[in-house]
Amino acid sequence: MYSYTEFDRDFLRARVDEFRGQVARRLDGSLTEDEFKPLRLMNGLYLQLHAYMLRVAIPYGTLRSAQMRKLAEISERWDRGYGHFTTRQNIQFNWPRLTDVPDMLDALSEVGMHAIQTSGNCIRNVTADHFAGAAPGEAEDPRITAELVRQWSTDHPEFAYLPRKFKVAVTALEQDRAVIRFHDIGLRVKSRDGEIGYEVVIGGGLGRTPMIGKVVREWLPKRDLLAYLEAILRVYNLSGRRDNKYKARIKILVHETGLDELRERIEAEFATGARLLGDVNPDVIAQIEQSFVDPEFRDDPVAPFAPSPAFQAFLDTNLSAHKRADHAIVTVSTKPIGGTPGDVTADQMRVLADLAEIYGYDELRISHEQNVILPHVHRNDLAKVYEALRAAGLATANVGLVSDIIACPGLDYCALATARSIPVAQQISEMFADIDAQHDIGPLKIKISGCINACGHHHVGHIGILGLDRAGVENYQLTLGGDGTEDAAVGDRTGPGFAYDEVVPAVGRLIHAYLEAREDKHESFLHTYRRVSLAPFKAALYGERDAAAA
């Protein structure tokens, strides 16, 4: 993992001191809210429905135990004893007082954390595959690239005021857990003839105009990465629309200009910029690479064990293959039945920190699916890890199943939301509380957004739910067949929306229709939908409602 240098620490101290002065001027009236807004956004501070919200960066989702403990301390000292993990691998504190925010940022800086560029029209927190460095088959740990991009993009003077926010994601496998095709720039690390390089995707995004990114470069050598990123950003910064914020993302530029013409502009800019910027400094690359070497893995032979039914259910859903056969990747669900997706208490954070320190080589990851990962656990320690998670209320065996729901904060917190997300997620999970029923349904990704901005990624849900305001009444649109993986797809809208009290029963009818239509218990919801298409699901949704209305 990357460790801050003295330069980094000095930079953070200066930034916190600067913001402390800005907060003081806001409190004494020297700054109006309009004047203060761009300053607070540069430091990750939002004004939500009921209070300020501080969004803390977790670059590429990676944490040490000490950092997780600091997050727990901050949540208790200055918030309400919990944090909310987001779909950008960040954490949000929903109830800070403005007077306390500089102290929160100061506390974060003690463990090499900050809230810089978690908001604003800049390059946001760089995300990566949450199994990075642990998954088998990677060309290289994608966090090396993510860290390089983070260093390059932090306070980049040319790209601090882009037409709109800009998001970058990195993976190193054909299998895409980082959703790179729905990012402004997606990078897939590749190896060719022993050399590391990239497939470069541009123009993906969700929101009111979901678009699948397009490959602008099949192969880019690593040494050219920063020059090529600068070329993309420079073309976008000069040509992206600023007259309409809804059309200001690079996806619209790709759509309106055309990929071929835009590629020509990027390549021309790259030819000039590469001469000026030069190759990525190999010493910088080597230094970053040293931050992501494997831990000294234990070589103990794996001992046989006989798990209880509950433990076996956990193993079936929450474990993934590690690049070493004697280790496993453990995903910890933050989605207990009836809970708020992504919320973790201070006590639970400390348990996770302890487990990472004792059994996980001091590493934790946050996934864009709002779960927490212990990426390196020896198989002999799985029973101990499970028991500790169970005692902390963190052993829900539902990863990838119907109750493992992504949901934005929605109308309970967000000033932009037009409908509730959290209660819908809670009711769906309660409808399928029986773990055996969840396992029978199999892999199914439900994603819920409380407004058109799509922070809950509803467009790429196998079942997507979008909450809207219709004449002052919550109305929920449903989409089917979305997919954020390497088989990227935008979900198909089913038809008219549903009222708040209708949407959960509607989801129940969809799942019942799937169980009736699947060929056997091994055919997933997504495969069934792709085979039979929309018609039987639409009949299940609207036939019953129309009959009741009649």
N, C-alpha and C positions, 0 to 999 in steps of 0.2 A: 504494500500500500504506500501511496505517496505521503511523505512527511514534509511538513512545511520547513522552509529555510528561514534564516533570520530576515531575509528580504520580505518573505511572505508575512512573517509576524509583524514586521515594522509597517508593512502596507495595511494590515488589518487594524493595528492600533491607531494609525493615522485616520483611517476611514471611520472608525468608531468615534474618535474625538471630533471629527468634522460633523458627524451626524448628531452627536450630543449637543453641539452648539446650535445646529439647525432646530432641534427639538426645543431647546431653551428659547429660541427666538419665536417659535410657534406658540409656546405657552405664555410668553409675555406679550404676545400680540404684535410683535415686530414683523412676523410673517402671517399673511392670510392663508386660509386653507388652500386656495388656488395656487398661491406661491409655494406652499409647502408640499403640495401633492407630488410634483415631479421629483422632489428631493427624497420624500419617503419611499416612493416607488423604486428609486434607484437602490434602496436598501431593503427591499422586500416587504415593505409595510403597506398593507391595504386598509381601507376603511370599509368594513362590511356592514351588514344590516344592524347589528347590535353593538359592535365594538370594533376595535382595530384587530387585524389579523397579521401575524408575522410569519412569512414563509421562509424557511431555512433551507439552504441548498445542501443536498447530499449528492455530490458529484458521482455520476455513474452508479449511484445507489449503494456505495461502499462506506461502511462504518467500522470503527474499532469499538471495543468494549467501553473504553473511557469516554468516547464520544456519545455513546448511547446513554451512559450514566449521566453525562452532563445534560442531555436532553430531558432525562427524568427529573433532574434537579431543577432545571428551568421551568418545567411544567408545574412543579409543586410550588416553587418560590414566587413565580410571577404570573402563573396562569391558573387553570383549574384542575391540575393533576393528571392531565392526559395530553397526548398529541395526536394529530391526524396525518397519516401517511397518504401521499397523493399519487396520482397517475404519472407524475413527473419524477418519481423517486425522491421527492422532497418530504419535509414534515412541516405542518402548519400548527401554530398556536393561535387559538381562536378568540382569546379573551385578555390580551395584555393591555395594560394602561400605557398611554403614551409616555408618561414620565418614566416608566420602567424599561422601555425598549432599548435605550442605550446600554443599560446594565445587562440586559439579555444578550445584546450583541457583544458586549465585553466578555461575558461568560463564555459565549460560543468561541470567541477568539482564543481563549485559553486552551482549547482542544483542537485548534485548526479548523474552525467552522465559521460560516458567515451566512449572510442573506443577500449578497451582492448578485445582481442580475437574475433574481428569481421573479422579477417583474419588469415592466417597461418594454419599449420597442428596441430590444437588443437581443444578443444571442443568449438564450436562456440556459439553464442547467443542462449540461450534456449528459444524455442517458446512454445506457448500455445493457446488453443482455445480463439479467440478474444472476445467471449461472457462470458469468465470465471467469475464466481461470480455473474453473472446476469441471466444466462440461467436456466430455470426450470429443476429439476430432477438430478442435479449433486450430486454425492456421497460426494464431497468436492470440494472447490475451487481449481482447478488444479494449480493455481499460487503458492500455498503453496509449492507444490512439485517442481515446476519450480524454485522458489527462493532457495530452499534447494540445488538443483542441481547446480544453479548458484554459490552459495557460495562455495560449494565443489570443483567445477571445475575451479574457477578463480585462475590462476597462480599455478595450481596443478603441482608440479615439475616433476612427473612421466609421465604426459600426455601432456607436452608442445610441444613435437616433435613426434607426431604420424606419421604413414605411410602416412596419408592424413587427411584432415579436417574431423571433426566429428560433427554430428548434432543430437540434442535431441529435441523431441516434446512431449507435455503432453496434454491430454484431460481427462475429467471426465464423459463422456457420451458414450453410444453406438453410437450415431450420432457423426461422426468425422469431425469437422471443422479444426482440427490441422494437418491433413494429416500424421498421425503417422505411417502409413504403408509404407511411402516413406522416412523414416528417418533411420539413422544408429541405433538409439534406439528410439522406440516409447513407451510411458507409458500411459496406461489407468487406471485412478484411479477408484477403485472398493470398494464396501462395502460388507463384508461377516460376518454375525453374529455380526454386530455392530462394526467390526474392519475395518479400512482402509488399503487397500493394492493395488496391481497393477497387471495388465496383462502386460507382458513385451514382446515387439516385437523387433527383431533385423534384420539387413541386408536389410533394404529398401533403395532405392535411385533412382535417375534419371540419368542425364548425358548420356554418350554414351552407357551405359548398364543398362537400367531401370529394377529394380527388386522390387517386392512387398515383404515387410518384413514378417518374420515368427514369430509365437509365440514361444518364448523359455521358458517362464514361464507363466502358467495360473494364478498362485496366488503367490504374493510375499508380505509378511507383510511389512508395512511401516518402521518398525524398522530396517529391513534388506536392505533397498534401497541402501544406499551408499556402503555397502560391496558388494552387487551384481553388482552395476555399476562398481566398481573397478575391480571385477572379469572379467566382459565383456571387459573392456578397457585393462586390463593386458594381457588377452589372445590375443586380437587383436593387441596390441602393440608388442608382442613377435612374433606372427605368421603372421600378415598382410604383404603383399608383399611390399617390398621397391625397387625392381628391375625395376618396371614398374608403373609409377604414375597412369596410366589408369586402373590398376588392383589392386590398393592399398586400396580401400575402403573395409569396413567390409562385404559389400554385396558379394564381390568376395570370401572372406574367407568362408562365409556361403555356397556359391555355390560350391566351390572347395572342401571343407572339408565335407560338409553335416551337416544338422542341428543336427542330433542325436549325432554325434561325437563331434561337437563343444559344444553342451549342456553339454556333459560329462566333457569336459575340463573346462567349465565355472563353473559347479557345484563343481568340485574338487578344483578349485581356490577359489571359494566362501567359501567352508568348512574351508579352511586354513585362508583366509582373514578375515572371519567373527569373528574368534577367536582373531585375532590380532587387528582388527579395532573396534570390538564390535558393539553394537546396536547404532543407531542414538540417540544422546543425547536428551532425552525428553524435557529438558529445552530449547534447541535450537529449537526444533519443536514448543514448546509452544510460544516462542518469535516470530517465523515466523507467526504462526497462528494468533497472535494478530495484525499483520500487515495487515491482510486480512479480518477483521470483516466487516460486512455490515455497510454502513453509516446509519445515523438516517433518515430513509425514511419518507417522508411526508405522512400523512394519510388523506389528503383532499379527499372528495368524488369527483368522476370524473363527470365533467359537460358535458352535451351533446353539440355538435357543428356540424355545417353544412359546411364541407370543400368545397372549390372551386374545379373544375375539376383538376387543376394542383396540388393542395395540396393533393387531393385524390390519384392521381397517385403516388405521393411521399409516402403517407401512405401505398399504396398497395405494393410497392417494397422495400422501405428503412426501414421499421419497422419490428421488430421481437418480439416474445413473451418474456416477462420478467417473472421472478419467482414470481413477484407480479402483480396482475391483474391491479392495478392502475398505473403501470409504463410500459415503453416500452424501447426496445433497438433500438437506432437510428443509422443506418449506413450512413455515409456521403460519397458519391461517389467522388473520385478524378478523374473521367473519363468523363469530359464534352465532348460533341460532338466535335471532331477535336482536343482534347487536348492530352497532353502526360500523359499516365497512371502513377499515383503515384506522379506527380509533384504538389506541393502546395506552393503558394507564402507566403512571410512573413506576408503580411496583412491577408491572409486567415488563417494562423496559429494563429494569434492573435484573430481572430473571433472565431475560434474553442476553444481557451483557455478561452475566455470570456464566451462562451456558457457552457463550462464544469463547470466553476466557479459559474455561476449564476443558471444554470438549471440542472447540471449533477453531483453534489456532488464532484466536482473537480477531475473527472476521465475521461481519454481519453484512447482509445486503437487504435493500429495500427494492421490491419489484414494482413495475408500473401497474401491477394488479393489486397493489396495496397490501401485499403480504411481506413477511420478513423471512429471510433465508439464512440458514447456517450452511455455508457452502462446502465445508470440509468436516465431516463427522466420521470417525472410525466406526465401523459397523458394530464393534464390541461395546460401544457407548450408546447405541441407539435406545436401549431400554432405559438407561438413566436419564437421557435427554427427554424421552417421552414422559416419564414419571414427573419430572420437574415441570414440563409444560402442562401436564394434566393438573397438577396442583395449582398452577397459576391461571387456569382457565384458557390455556392457549393450545390445547391438543385437539381442536376440532378437526375431524378427519374428512375434510370436504374440498381440498384443493382441486380446482378444475371441475367441480360438480355444481349442481344447480344453485346451491346456497353460497358459493364463492363468488359473490356479486361485486362488480365494480360500481360504485355510486359516488357522484360528486356530492358536496355538502348541500346543494339545492337551496330551497327557500328557507330552510332552517337557519342558514348562516349567510348565504351569498347575496350581495346587493344586486347582482345581475340576473339571478334566477327568477323564473316565472312559474315554477311548480316545485313541489316537494320530491326529493329523491330518496332520502334516508328512510322515511316510513314505508315507502313502496318496497325497498330492499328488505326491510325487516319483516314485512308481511309475507313476502315471497319465501323467505327463508323459513318462516314459521309454518307456512303451508307444506313445506317439504322437510320438516324437522327430522323425520325418521331417516336415519343414516342408511338403512338397508334400501329404502326407496330411492334415496339419492344415488346409491351405487347401481341400482337397477336402471335408473335413467341414464347414467353414464356421463361422459364429458359433455358439458353444456355451459357456455359462457353467456351470462346475462349482464348487460351493461346499461346503466341508467344515467341520463343527464337531465338536469333540472332546467336547462335552457338550450337555445340553439348553438351556444358556444361549444358544446359537446365535450366538456371536461370529463364526463363519464365514459367517453369513447363509444357511445351507443351505436354509431354507424358500423362499427366492426364487431358488434356482439352477435353471437348466433341468434339471440333474441335481443334486440335493442329497444330501449324505452326512452322516448323523448318527451319531457313534460313541457307544455306550452300554456300560455294564457289565452283563453278564448272568451272575450267579452267578460273578463273578470272571473272566469271559472277555469280551474285546472283541467287540462285536456291532454291525454297521453297518446302519442303516436307510437305504433309498433313497427319495427322492421325485422326482417328475417334473413339469415344467410350471410351476415357480415363476417369478416375474417381478417384479423390483423397480422397473420403469419405470412410465410413466403407465398401462400396461395391467396394473396390479398384480394378482398372483395368488399364492396360497400353493400350494406343490407338493403333489401327490397322493402319498400313501404307496403304494408298490408292493406291499407284503406283508411276509412274515417277513424278518428281517435276515440279514446274511451275516457269517461269521467273518472275521477279519482277512485271512487268506490267500485268501479267496473274493471280497472286495469289488472288487478291481481287475479280475479277470476278469469280474465281473458288469457293471462299467462298460463293459468292452470289448464285451460282448454287447449292451448297450443301444445303443451307437453303431453296431454292425453292423446291428441291427434298424432303426435310423433310416436308414442308407444303403440298406437294402432297401426301405423304405417311402416314401421321399421321391419326389415326383413328378418332380423333376429336380434338378440340382446347385445350383440357385438357391434351392430351398426349404430354409429353415433347420430345425434340430432343433426349435425351439419351435413353428414353424408346422406342421411335420409332426405333432408331438404333439397340437396342438390340433385338427388335422384327423382323425387316426385314433384319438385317445384312448389309454387305458391298455392295452387288451387285447393288441395285438401286442408291446408292450414287456414286459408281464408274462409272456407266453408265452416270449419270448426269455430272460427272467431265470430262470424257475422250471422251464420244461419240461426244459431241459438238466440242471439240477441234480437234478430228480426222476428223470430217466432214469439219471443216474450213480448215484444212491442205489439205484435198483432193480437 
